[in-house]
Amino acid sequence: RSTAHPEIASTLNNLGSTYNEQGDYEKAIECSEEALQMDRKIYGHNAENSSIATTLNNIGSNWRDLGDHNKAISYYEQALQMFENLFGRSTCTVHPLIA
């Protein structure tokens, strides 16, 4: 898509979530990845933003539901790190072999 706008990214993310609920995890990942690319175009590739963190979390859920737990953990950890940087540290500790 040529137009990067936060509302388009948000809607793509919502569409991905809906595909996930329907069990179409590949399509869900496709939509969520497009939302992530758009968010990074809008906010900056290395920016920390709650919209980016939410999208990372959703992509993690899609990979979890596809059964690729290592990819899911990677996306969840990225989302958690970003949320913690934005809102403060959580009390959940990550196993050292995973981190």
MMTF fields as JSON, N, C-alpha, C and O atoms, coordinates in Angstrom:
{
  "mmtfVersion": "1.0.0",
  "mmtfProducer": "UNKNOWN",
  "numBonds": 395,
  "numAtoms": 396,
  "numGroups": 99,
  "numChains": 1,
  "numModels": 1,
  "chainsPerModel": [1],
  "groupsPerChain": [99],
  "chainIdList": ["A"],
  "bondAtomList": [4, 2, 8, 6, 12, 10, 16, 14, 20, 18, 24, 22, 28, 26, 32, 30, 36, 34, 40, 38, 44, 42, 48, 46, 52, 50, 56, 54, 60, 58, 64, 62, 68, 66, 72, 70, 76, 74, 80, 78, 84, 82, 88, 86, 92, 90, 96, 94, 100, 98, 104, 102, 108, 106, 112, 110, 116, 114, 120, 118, 124, 122, 128, 126, 132, 130, 136, 134, 140, 138, 144, 142, 148, 146, 152, 150, 156, 154, 160, 158, 164, 162, 168, 166, 172, 170, 176, 174, 180, 178, 184, 182, 188, 186, 192, 190, 196, 194, 200, 198, 204, 202, 208, 206, 212, 210, 216, 214, 220, 218, 224, 222, 228, 226, 232, 230, 236, 234, 240, 238, 244, 242, 248, 246, 252, 250, 256, 254, 260, 258, 264, 262, 268, 266, 272, 270, 276, 274, 280, 278, 284, 282, 288, 286, 292, 290, 296, 294, 300, 298, 304, 302, 308, 306, 312, 310, 316, 314, 320, 318, 324, 322, 328, 326, 332, 330, 336, 334, 340, 338, 344, 342, 348, 346, 352, 350, 356, 354, 360, 358, 364, 362, 368, 366, 372, 370, 376, 374, 380, 378, 384, 382, 388, 386, 392, 390],
  "bondOrderList": [1, 1, 1, 1, 1, 1, 1, 1, 1, 1, 1, 1, 1, 1, 1, 1, 1, 1, 1, 1, 1, 1, 1, 1, 1, 1, 1, 1, 1, 1, 1, 1, 1, 1, 1, 1, 1, 1, 1, 1, 1, 1, 1, 1, 1, 1, 1, 1, 1, 1, 1, 1, 1, 1, 1, 1, 1, 1, 1, 1, 1, 1, 1, 1, 1, 1, 1, 1, 1, 1, 1, 1, 1, 1, 1, 1, 1, 1, 1, 1, 1, 1, 1, 1, 1, 1, 1, 1, 1, 1, 1, 1, 1, 1, 1, 1, 1, 1],
  "groupList": [{"groupName": "ARG", "atomNameList": ["N", "CA", "C", "O"], "elementList": ["N", "C", "C", "O"], "formalChargeList": [0, 0, 0, 0], "bondAtomList": [1, 0, 2, 1, 3, 2], "bondOrderList": [1, 1, 2], "singleLetterCode": "R", "chemCompType": "L-PEPTIDE LINKING"}, {"groupName": "SER", "atomNameList": ["N", "CA", "C", "O"], "elementList": ["N", "C", "C", "O"], "formalChargeList": [0, 0, 0, 0], "bondAtomList": [1, 0, 2, 1, 3, 2], "bondOrderList": [1, 1, 2], "singleLetterCode": "S", "chemCompType": "L-PEPTIDE LINKING"}, {"groupName": "THR", "atomNameList": ["N", "CA", "C", "O"], "elementList": ["N", "C", "C", "O"], "formalChargeList": [0, 0, 0, 0], "bondAtomList": [1, 0, 2, 1, 3, 2], "bondOrderList": [1, 1, 2], "singleLetterCode": "T", "chemCompType": "L-PEPTIDE LINKING"}, {"groupName": "ALA", "atomNameList": ["N", "CA", "C", "O"], "elementList": ["N", "C", "C", "O"], "formalChargeList": [0, 0, 0, 0], "bondAtomList": [1, 0, 2, 1, 3, 2], "bondOrderList": [1, 1, 2], "singleLetterCode": "A", "chemCompType": "L-PEPTIDE LINKING"}, {"groupName": "HIS", "atomNameList": ["N", "CA", "C", "O"], "elementList": ["N", "C", "C", "O"], "formalChargeList": [0, 0, 0, 0], "bondAtomList": [1, 0, 2, 1, 3, 2], "bondOrderList": [1, 1, 2], "singleLetterCode": "H", "chemCompType": "L-PEPTIDE LINKING"}, {"groupName": "PRO", "atomNameList": ["N", "CA", "C", "O"], "elementList": ["N", "C", "C", "O"], "formalChargeList": [0, 0, 0, 0], "bondAtomList": [1, 0, 2, 1, 3, 2], "bondOrderList": [1, 1, 2], "singleLetterCode": "P", "chemCompType": "L-PEPTIDE LINKING"}, {"groupName": "GLU", "atomNameList": ["N", "CA", "C", "O"], "elementList": ["N", "C", "C", "O"], "formalChargeList": [0, 0, 0, 0], "bondAtomList": [1, 0, 2, 1, 3, 2], "bondOrderList": [1, 1, 2], "singleLetterCode": "E", "chemCompType": "L-PEPTIDE LINKING"}, {"groupName": "ILE", "atomNameList": ["N", "CA", "C", "O"], "elementList": ["N", "C", "C", "O"], "formalChargeList": [0, 0, 0, 0], "bondAtomList": [1, 0, 2, 1, 3, 2], "bondOrderList": [1, 1, 2], "singleLetterCode": "I", "chemCompType": "L-PEPTIDE LINKING"}, {"groupName": "LEU", "atomNameList": ["N", "CA", "C", "O"], "elementList": ["N", "C", "C", "O"], "formalChargeList": [0, 0, 0, 0], "bondAtomList": [1, 0, 2, 1, 3, 2], "bondOrderList": [1, 1, 2], "singleLetterCode": "L", "chemCompType": "L-PEPTIDE LINKING"}, {"groupName": "ASN", "atomNameList": ["N", "CA", "C", "O"], "elementList": ["N", "C", "C", "O"], "formalChargeList": [0, 0, 0, 0], "bondAtomList": [1, 0, 2, 1, 3, 2], "bondOrderList": [1, 1, 2], "singleLetterCode": "N", "chemCompType": "L-PEPTIDE LINKING"}, {"groupName": "GLY", "atomNameList": ["N", "CA", "C", "O"], "elementList": ["N", "C", "C", "O"], "formalChargeList": [0, 0, 0, 0], "bondAtomList": [1, 0, 2, 1, 3, 2], "bondOrderList": [1, 1, 2], "singleLetterCode": "G", "chemCompType": "PEPTIDE LINKING"}, {"groupName": "TYR", "atomNameList": ["N", "CA", "C", "O"], "elementList": ["N", "C", "C", "O"], "formalChargeList": [0, 0, 0, 0], "bondAtomList": [1, 0, 2, 1, 3, 2], "bondOrderList": [1, 1, 2], "singleLetterCode": "Y", "chemCompType": "L-PEPTIDE LINKING"}, {"groupName": "GLN", "atomNameList": ["N", "CA", "C", "O"], "elementList": ["N", "C", "C", "O"], "formalChargeList": [0, 0, 0, 0], "bondAtomList": [1, 0, 2, 1, 3, 2], "bondOrderList": [1, 1, 2], "singleLetterCode": "Q", "chemCompType": "L-PEPTIDE LINKING"}, {"groupName": "ASP", "atomNameList": ["N", "CA", "C", "O"], "elementList": ["N", "C", "C", "O"], "formalChargeList": [0, 0, 0, 0], "bondAtomList": [1, 0, 2, 1, 3, 2], "bondOrderList": [1, 1, 2], "singleLetterCode": "D", "chemCompType": "L-PEPTIDE LINKING"}, {"groupName": "LYS", "atomNameList": ["N", "CA", "C", "O"], "elementList": ["N", "C", "C", "O"], "formalChargeList": [0, 0, 0, 0], "bondAtomList": [1, 0, 2, 1, 3, 2], "bondOrderList": [1, 1, 2], "singleLetterCode": "K", "chemCompType": "L-PEPTIDE LINKING"}, {"groupName": "CYS", "atomNameList": ["N", "CA", "C", "O"], "elementList": ["N", "C", "C", "O"], "formalChargeList": [0, 0, 0, 0], "bondAtomList": [1, 0, 2, 1, 3, 2], "bondOrderList": [1, 1, 2], "singleLetterCode": "C", "chemCompType": "L-PEPTIDE LINKING"}, {"groupName": "MET", "atomNameList": ["N", "CA", "C", "O"], "elementList": ["N", "C", "C", "O"], "formalChargeList": [0, 0, 0, 0], "bondAtomList": [1, 0, 2, 1, 3, 2], "bondOrderList": [1, 1, 2], "singleLetterCode": "M", "chemCompType": "L-PEPTIDE LINKING"}, {"groupName": "TRP", "atomNameList": ["N", "CA", "C", "O"], "elementList": ["N", "C", "C", "O"], "formalChargeList": [0, 0, 0, 0], "bondAtomList": [1, 0, 2, 1, 3, 2], "bondOrderList": [1, 1, 2], "singleLetterCode": "W", "chemCompType": "L-PEPTIDE LINKING"}, {"groupName": "PHE", "atomNameList": ["N", "CA", "C", "O"], "elementList": ["N", "C", "C", "O"], "formalChargeList": [0, 0, 0, 0], "bondAtomList": [1, 0, 2, 1, 3, 2], "bondOrderList": [1, 1, 2], "singleLetterCode": "F", "chemCompType": "L-PEPTIDE LINKING"}, {"groupName": "VAL", "atomNameList": ["N", "CA", "C", "O"], "elementList": ["N", "C", "C", "O"], "formalChargeList": [0, 0, 0, 0], "bondAtomList": [1, 0, 2, 1, 3, 2], "bondOrderList": [1, 1, 2], "singleLetterCode": "V", "chemCompType": "L-PEPTIDE LINKING"}],
  "groupTypeList": [0, 1, 2, 3, 4, 5, 6, 7, 3, 1, 2, 8, 9, 9, 8, 10, 1, 2, 11, 9, 6, 12, 10, 13, 11, 6, 14, 3, 7, 6, 15, 1, 6, 6, 3, 8, 12, 16, 13, 0, 14, 7, 11, 10, 4, 9, 3, 6, 9, 1, 1, 7, 3, 2, 2, 8, 9, 9, 7, 10, 1, 9, 17, 0, 13, 8, 10, 13, 4, 9, 14, 3, 7, 1, 11, 11, 6, 12, 3, 8, 12, 16, 18, 6, 9, 8, 18, 10, 0, 1, 2, 15, 2, 19, 4, 5, 8, 7, 3],
  "groupIdList": [1, 2, 3, 4, 5, 6, 7, 8, 9, 10, 11, 12, 13, 14, 15, 16, 17, 18, 19, 20, 21, 22, 23, 24, 25, 26, 27, 28, 29, 30, 31, 32, 33, 34, 35, 36, 37, 38, 39, 40, 41, 42, 43, 44, 45, 46, 47, 48, 49, 50, 51, 52, 53, 54, 55, 56, 57, 58, 59, 60, 61, 62, 63, 64, 65, 66, 67, 68, 69, 70, 71, 72, 73, 74, 75, 76, 77, 78, 79, 80, 81, 82, 83, 84, 85, 86, 87, 88, 89, 90, 91, 92, 93, 94, 95, 96, 97, 98, 99],
  "secStructList": [7, 7, 7, 7, 7, 2, 2, 2, 2, 2, 2, 2, 2, 2, 2, 2, 2, 2, 2, 2, 2, 2, 6, 7, 2, 2, 2, 2, 2, 2, 2, 2, 2, 2, 2, 2, 2, 2, 2, 2, 2, 2, 2, 7, 6, 6, 7, 7, 7, 2, 2, 2, 2, 2, 2, 2, 2, 2, 2, 2, 2, 2, 2, 2, 2, 2, 6, 7, 2, 2, 2, 2, 2, 2, 2, 2, 2, 2, 2, 2, 2, 2, 2, 2, 2, 2, 2, 7, 7, 7, 1, 7, 7, 7, 7, 6, 6, 6, 7],
  "xCoordList": [0.844, 0.0, 0.885, 1.936, 0.46, 1.273, 0.949, 1.791, -0.249, -0.655, -0.44, -1.05, 0.435, 0.677, -0.087, 0.204, -1.035, -1.846, -2.145, -2.413, -2.104, -2.361, -3.694, -3.781, -4.72, -6.032, -6.038, -6.707, -5.289, -5.194, -4.429, -4.828, -3.335, -2.552, -3.398, -3.35, -4.163, -5.023, -6.074, -6.341, -6.658, -7.675, -7.07, -7.689, -5.866, -5.177, -4.919, -5.07, -4.532, -4.294, -5.59, -5.585, -6.686, -7.986, -8.416, -8.969, -8.16, -8.478, -7.671, -8.193, -6.398, -5.56, -6.116, -6.14, -6.559, -7.149, -8.401, -8.638, -9.183, -10.399, -10.07, -10.7, -9.075, -8.633, -8.135, -8.37, -7.441, -6.972, -8.152, -8.123, -9.18, -10.359, -11.053, -11.693, -10.931, -11.509, -10.601, -10.991, -9.384, -8.453, -7.561, -6.809, -7.629, -6.782, -5.528, -5.397, -4.614, -3.455, -2.47, -1.849, -2.319, -1.418, -1.9, -1.108, -3.198, -3.772, -3.682, -3.452, -3.861, -3.754, -2.343, -2.174, -1.343, 0.044, 0.31, 0.968, -0.194, -0.004, -0.549, 0.132, -1.761, -2.367, -1.602, -1.349, -1.239, -0.536, 0.866, 1.325, 1.545, 2.872, 2.768, 3.629, 1.714, 1.504, 1.24, 1.735, 0.467, 0.211, 1.515, 1.761, 2.353, 3.625, 4.531, 5.134, 4.627, 5.44, 4.927, 5.708, 3.612, 3.028, 3.298, 3.661, 3.123, 3.413, 4.863, 5.157, 5.764, 7.186, 7.496, 8.386, 6.772, 6.928, 6.43, 7.023, 5.352, 4.749, 5.595, 5.928, 5.942, 6.578, 8.104, 8.775, 8.648, 10.083, 10.401, 9.77, 11.38, 11.683, 12.052, 11.683, 12.765, 13.199, 12.369, 12.737, 11.251, 10.408, 9.724, 9.44, 9.467, 8.686, 7.339, 7.247, 6.303, 4.958, 3.983, 4.205, 2.922, 1.98, 1.293, 0.942, 1.096, 0.493, 1.425, 0.974, 2.709, 3.691, 3.739, 3.756, 3.759, 3.813, 2.578, 2.69, 1.421, 0.186, 0.235, -0.175, 0.738, 0.843, 1.827, 1.561, 2.97, 3.933, 3.284, 3.495, 2.499, 1.797, 0.821, 0.739, 0.088, -0.871, -0.168, -0.65, 0.968, 1.715, 2.188, 2.166, 2.613, 2.992, 1.851, 2.056, 0.661, -0.512, -0.779, -1.138, -0.605, -0.806, 0.193, -0.181, 1.457, 2.472, 2.212, 2.415, 1.759, 1.404, 0.306, 0.387, -0.709, -1.836, -1.45, -2.083, -0.409, 0.108, 1.01, 1.358, 1.379, 2.208, 3.694, 4.488, 4.09, 5.504, 5.78, 5.797, 5.994, 6.121, 7.384, 7.385, 8.456, 9.675, 9.464, 9.888, 8.805, 8.493, 7.535, 7.687, 6.556, 5.596, 6.32, 6.071, 7.213, 7.958, 8.768, 8.827, 9.397, 10.191, 9.349, 9.753, 8.184, 7.301, 6.742, 6.658, 6.355, 5.854, 6.921, 6.618, 8.165, 9.235, 9.495, 9.745, 9.435, 9.595, 8.476, 8.722, 7.261, 6.119, 6.258, 6.042, 6.619, 6.77, 7.841, 7.635, 8.981, 10.065, 9.593, 9.882, 8.872, 8.398, 7.366, 7.429, 6.42, 5.433, 6.111, 5.747, 7.098, 7.806, 8.56, 8.581, 9.171, 9.872, 8.908, 9.256, 7.699, 6.695, 5.994, 5.728, 5.691, 4.798, 5.386, 4.748, 6.584, 7.197, 7.359, 6.681, 8.247, 8.633, 7.532, 6.799, 7.429, 6.461, 7.16, 8.374, 6.375, 6.931, 7.214, 7.776, 6.832, 7.057, 8.538, 9.113, 9.13, 10.528, 10.591, 9.847, 11.477, 11.656, 12.769, 13.81, 12.548, 13.55, 14.845, 14.787, 16.009, 17.265, 17.618, 18.351, 17.113, 17.399, 16.557, 16.876, 15.49, 14.625, 15.087, 15.074, 15.488, 15.842, 17.074, 17.477],
  "yCoordList": [-1.182, 0.0, 1.24, 1.266, 2.241, 3.446, 4.461, 5.297, 4.411, 5.373, 4.792, 3.788, 5.436, 5.0, 5.927, 7.121, 5.392, 6.183, 5.306, 4.115, 5.871, 5.069, 4.328, 3.206, 4.932, 4.262, 3.076, 2.075, 3.185, 2.053, 0.921, -0.241, 1.259, 0.245, -0.434, -1.656, 0.339, -0.208, -1.153, -2.22, -0.756, -1.585, -2.865, -3.926, -2.781, -3.987, -4.936, -6.151, -4.373, -5.178, -5.845, -7.02, -5.106, -5.669, -6.761, -7.784, -6.538, -7.537, -8.808, -9.917, -8.635, -9.789, -10.554, -11.785, -9.838, -10.495, -11.291, -12.376, -10.751, -11.439, -12.697, -13.738, -12.596, -13.797, -14.857, -16.05, -14.41, -15.343, -16.071, -17.291, -15.325, -15.924, -16.912, -17.856, -16.702, -17.624, -18.823, -19.764, -18.78, -19.885, -19.742, -20.662, -18.603, -18.365, -17.617, -16.41, -18.355, -17.749, -17.143, -16.121, -17.763, -17.193, -15.818, -14.882, -15.701, -14.409, -13.419, -12.229, -13.902, -13.043, -12.46, -11.269, -13.302, -12.841, -11.839, -10.823, -12.12, -11.22, -9.82, -8.821, -9.751, -8.457, -7.763, -6.561, -8.518, -7.937, -7.468, -6.43, -8.223, -7.8, -6.519, -5.645, -6.407, -5.183, -4.002, -2.898, -4.238, -3.2, -2.793, -1.607, -3.783, -3.504, -2.664, -1.694, -3.027, -2.247, -0.816, 0.135, -0.676, 0.651, 1.47, 2.643, 0.856, 1.559, 2.014, 3.133, 1.143, 1.512, 2.613, 3.432, 2.637, 3.73, 5.047, 6.102, 4.974, 6.164, 6.67, 7.854, 5.78, 6.18, 6.08, 6.637, 5.378, 5.162, 3.713, 3.081, 3.187, 1.76, 1.316, 0.218, 2.144, 1.771, 2.43, 2.394, 3.03, 3.73, 2.744, 1.606, 3.202, 2.429, 3.105, 4.263, 2.371, 2.916, 1.811, 0.65, 2.146, 1.118, 0.416, -0.759, 1.101, 0.468, -0.605, -1.687, -0.304, -1.277, -2.473, -3.623, -2.201, -3.272, -4.166, -5.388, -3.579, -4.359, -5.254, -6.414, -4.705, -5.501, -6.646, -7.763, -6.384, -7.448, -8.546, -9.733, -8.144, -9.103, -9.945, -11.159, -9.304, -10.033, -11.012, -12.125, -10.603, -11.515, -12.716, -13.848, -12.465, -13.57, -14.542, -15.755, -14.024, -14.893, -15.73, -16.903, -15.126, -15.867, -17.016, -18.131, -16.742, -17.799, -18.88, -20.066, -18.461, -19.445, -20.367, -21.586, -19.78, -20.58, -21.469, -22.498, -21.075, -21.917, -23.031, -23.967, -22.917, -23.938, -23.64, -24.471, -22.469, -22.104, -21.283, -20.052, -21.992, -21.33, -20.492, -19.487, -20.876, -20.067, -18.704, -17.687, -18.679, -17.388, -16.594, -15.382, -17.272, -16.595, -15.927, -14.76, -16.664, -16.109, -14.903, -13.908, -14.978, -13.857, -12.593, -11.517, -12.732, -11.565, -11.086, -9.882, -12.029, -11.642, -10.894, -9.907, -11.36, -10.69, -9.283, -8.354, -9.13, -7.795, -6.862, -5.71, -7.377, -6.577, -6.226, -5.079, -7.213, -6.979, -5.932, -5.026, -6.052, -5.085, -3.678, -2.723, -3.559, -2.245, -1.695, -0.524, -2.534, -2.077, -1.676, -0.669, -2.464, -2.118, -0.8, 0.005, -0.575, 0.69, 1.866, 2.968, 1.624, 2.691, 2.911, 4.051, 1.817, 1.903, 1.41, 1.543, 0.845, 0.337, -1.163, -1.862, -1.635, -3.044, -3.92, -3.515, -5.136, -6.103, -6.958, -6.881, -7.751, -8.65, -10.031, -10.88, -10.263, -11.55, -11.651, -10.724, -12.784, -12.977, -13.981, -14.962, -13.73, -14.603, -15.589, -15.212, -16.837, -17.865, -17.502, -17.113, -17.614, -17.182, -17.935, -17.409, -19.16, -19.893, -19.394, -19.661, -18.676, -18.133, -16.735, -16.376, -15.962, -14.554, -14.384, -13.256],
  "zCoordList": [0.0, 0.0, 0.0, 0.641, -0.708, -0.808, 0.275, 0.6, 0.84, 1.856, 3.248, 3.617, 4.013, 5.388, 6.321, 6.395, 7.012, 7.952, 9.167, 9.01, 10.373, 11.574, 11.56, 12.059, 11.003, 10.975, 10.025, 10.281, 8.92, 7.995, 8.672, 8.588, 9.34, 10.054, 11.125, 11.271, 11.866, 12.909, 12.317, 12.87, 11.203, 10.562, 10.004, 10.085, 9.438, 8.985, 10.154, 10.024, 11.287, 12.477, 12.944, 13.311, 12.929, 13.301, 12.323, 12.727, 11.05, 10.035, 10.287, 10.18, 10.622, 10.961, 12.147, 12.14, 13.154, 14.334, 13.96, 14.492, 13.056, 12.632, 11.836, 12.02, 10.946, 10.227, 11.204, 11.012, 12.259, 13.277, 13.91, 14.07, 14.266, 14.899, 13.971, 14.435, 12.668, 11.691, 11.422, 10.731, 11.976, 11.783, 10.562, 10.24, 9.876, 8.706, 9.175, 8.97, 9.806, 10.465, 9.476, 9.77, 8.3, 7.301, 6.846, 6.734, 6.585, 6.177, 7.334, 7.118, 8.549, 9.727, 9.829, 10.088, 9.625, 9.68, 8.569, 8.789, 7.388, 6.252, 6.569, 6.335, 7.094, 7.429, 8.554, 8.488, 9.578, 10.719, 10.333, 10.808, 9.478, 9.01, 8.191, 8.287, 7.384, 6.615, 7.556, 7.328, 8.602, 9.605, 10.29, 10.511, 10.626, 11.283, 10.385, 10.845, 9.116, 8.178, 8.071, 8.031, 8.025, 7.915, 9.182, 9.098, 10.349, 11.609, 11.658, 12.078, 11.228, 11.255, 10.258, 10.49, 9.157, 8.185, 8.783, 8.562, 9.53, 10.135, 11.302, 11.36, 12.227, 13.487, 13.465, 14.334, 12.483, 12.412, 12.691, 13.538, 11.979, 12.057, 13.475, 13.893, 14.204, 15.557, 16.648, 17.823, 16.262, 17.234, 18.166, 17.795, 19.377, 20.34, 20.482, 20.888, 20.145, 20.075, 20.458, 20.115, 21.154, 21.601, 20.438, 20.554, 19.331, 18.164, 17.591, 17.217, 17.525, 17.048, 18.005, 17.564, 19.307, 20.301, 20.215, 20.321, 20.027, 19.906, 18.673, 18.719, 17.573, 16.351, 16.527, 16.083, 17.175, 17.456, 18.296, 18.049, 19.284, 20.137, 19.317, 19.5, 18.42, 17.587, 16.652, 16.442, 16.091, 15.23, 16.045, 15.563, 17.272, 18.153, 18.362, 18.346, 18.558, 18.736, 17.496, 17.599, 16.32, 15.079, 14.952, 14.591, 15.249, 15.176, 16.223, 15.963, 17.415, 18.445, 17.936, 18.082, 17.344, 16.862, 15.686, 15.449, 14.947, 13.871, 14.417, 13.697, 15.689, 16.32, 16.312, 16.751, 15.821, 15.821, 17.083, 17.054, 18.179, 19.476, 19.594, 20.305, 18.917, 18.974, 18.335, 18.882, 17.166, 16.537, 17.417, 17.569, 17.991, 18.865, 20.027, 20.329, 20.676, 21.808, 21.378, 22.1, 20.207, 19.714, 19.577, 20.018, 18.967, 18.798, 20.131, 20.373, 21.007, 22.325, 23.122, 23.793, 23.051, 23.794, 23.253, 24.022, 21.932, 21.349, 21.833, 22.193, 21.833, 22.284, 23.763, 24.155, 24.581, 26.014, 26.287, 27.095, 25.616, 25.806, 25.46, 26.18, 24.364, 23.942, 24.932, 25.305, 25.356, 26.333, 27.644, 28.25, 28.08, 29.316, 29.173, 30.104, 28.028, 27.804, 27.801, 28.223, 27.324, 27.272, 28.607, 28.989, 29.324, 30.48, 31.797, 32.842, 31.768, 32.989, 32.95, 32.196, 33.757, 33.798, 34.37, 35.271, 33.826, 34.352, 35.422, 35.61, 36.097, 37.105, 36.543, 37.235, 35.302, 34.647, 34.267, 33.696, 34.594, 34.205, 33.066, 33.045, 32.131, 30.998, 31.314, 31.853, 30.979, 31.227, 30.496, 29.329, 31.14, 30.507, 29.235, 28.396, 29.071, 27.843, 26.671, 25.513, 26.973, 25.923, 25.531, 24.354, 26.507, 26.255, 25.419, 25.136]
}
